[in-house]
């Protein structure tokens, strides 16, 4: 059996709350021997929510649309017990750095334009080769 290859994820903040959207195209993608992969995490505020059911009604369409329209892996990853907060994570694998950046930009624009939620923070993490 050959040597194992470990991968390292590096995270970069895209922009704090209150600033105009700073799309991830400004970040450099990472090349990993032909594998281009990244994950985005969106911390969301659902101001009109007064229950977990109302939060789910606001977040579920975002998750479903990301999954079905953009064909990415997506999950609600934090704040499941809070009725005005949500965190969703999206994983993307692409054939080129250019395509990866385009998809990440598109996903971020979609989430930021979603009704009933405010994006508090966005974090991008890229799969990097081991040095």
Secondary structure in CASP SS format (residue, H / E / C, confidence):
PFRMAT SS
TARGET T0000
AUTHOR 0000-0000-0000
METHOD secondary structure of the structure
MODEL  1
X C 1.00
X C 1.00
X C 1.00
X C 1.00
X C 1.00
X C 1.00
X C 1.00
X E 1.00
X E 1.00
X E 1.00
X E 1.00
X E 1.00
X E 1.00
X E 1.00
X E 1.00
X C 1.00
X C 1.00
X C 1.00
X C 1.00
X C 1.00
X C 1.00
X C 1.00
X C 1.00
X H 1.00
X H 1.00
X H 1.00
X C 1.00
X C 1.00
X C 1.00
X C 1.00
X C 1.00
X E 1.00
X C 1.00
X C 1.00
X E 1.00
X E 1.00
X E 1.00
X E 1.00
X E 1.00
X E 1.00
X E 1.00
X E 1.00
X E 1.00
X E 1.00
X E 1.00
X C 1.00
X C 1.00
X C 1.00
X C 1.00
X C 1.00
X C 1.00
X H 1.00
X H 1.00
X H 1.00
X H 1.00
X H 1.00
X H 1.00
X H 1.00
X H 1.00
X H 1.00
X H 1.00
X H 1.00
X H 1.00
X H 1.00
X H 1.00
X H 1.00
X H 1.00
X H 1.00
X H 1.00
X C 1.00
X C 1.00
X C 1.00
X E 1.00
X E 1.00
X E 1.00
X E 1.00
X E 1.00
X E 1.00
X C 1.00
X C 1.00
X C 1.00
X C 1.00
X C 1.00
X C 1.00
X E 1.00
X E 1.00
X E 1.00
X E 1.00
X E 1.00
X E 1.00
X E 1.00
X E 1.00
X E 1.00
X E 1.00
X C 1.00
X C 1.00
X H 1.00
X H 1.00
X H 1.00
X H 1.00
X H 1.00
X H 1.00
X H 1.00
X H 1.00
X H 1.00
X H 1.00
X H 1.00
X H 1.00
X H 1.00
X H 1.00
X H 1.00
X H 1.00
X H 1.00
X C 1.00
X C 1.00
X C 1.00
X C 1.00
X E 1.00
X E 1.00
X E 1.00
X E 1.00
X E 1.00
X E 1.00
X E 1.00
X E 1.00
X E 1.00
X E 1.00
X E 1.00
X C 1.00
X C 1.00
X C 1.00
END
